[in-house]
Amino acid sequence: MPQLIYADEKISQYPLPKGKGTTSQELLKRGKESFAHFRHLSASIQNDHALMQTIAQVQKLLAWDADISANIKTVRHAESWIYQLFSHIASLTWITPNVTLGSEGEVVLEWWYKEKKLTVYISDTNVEYVQVWGADIYTEMDDGDAEPINTCRLLWMWLRS
């Protein structure tokens, strides 16, 4: 049975398994690539007027009437979700959504593109979407969880197609 000894002493009698790891050169290369992507993305975000306009509209929801204003957690969650979406669709053009409050204080973003409509509801704990491409609620509408980034990307590609 292995003995447990703390501090600088051996923790187990068993040797650590040997395996293949990432070299420091590979880690450095990945770090440089990540930093370059971050710098590019940061510049894209700051220079994208439509994106900054969207963020400003979301922040204005905090100043609405006390009965129907958004709370700070919901607004921060919406900002985070918008930045995340933008960072994954930065090569495509951002469309400024209609920004408003839902009946329960959630941030509502709505995009129209041709005959398609994408509505996203953001609360302080989740993000849900409704996607519409016609009038029939059974065959031309869909809804679901919009939190996973893959879902966000697919929704945006659908909207823009």
C-alpha positions, 0 to 999 in steps of 0.5 A: 500500500502506498504511503502518504507523506506530505511536504517535500517528501515522496507522496507515493511509492509508485513512480509517475508514468512516463509519456509524451508531452508537449515540448516547451518550443511547441508551447511557446509557438502556441502561446505566440499564435494565441496572443497574435489572435487575441491582438487581432481580435481585440483590434477588430472589436475596438474598430467595429463600430456596429459591434460597439453600437450593439454593446452600447445599446445593451448597456443602456438597458440598465437605465430603463424604467425601474419596473422593467430594467435589466439587472447588471448580471444579465447585461454582463452575460449579454456582453460576454455572449456578444463578444464570444459570438463576434470572436467566432464570426469575426471574418463575417460582417456583424449585423447590428441587432434590434436590442430590447428587454423581454418581459422578465428582464432578459436582454433580447437581440433580434436579427433579420436577414432576408426572410430569416429572423434570429432572436436571442434571449439572454438572462443572467444564467442562460441564452436561448434562441428562436430561429424563424424562416417562415410562418409555420410554427411547426415546420419553419421555426426552431428554438434551443440553447444558444450558449454553446459556441458551436451553436452560436456559429451555426446560427450565424452562418444560417442567418447569413446564408 
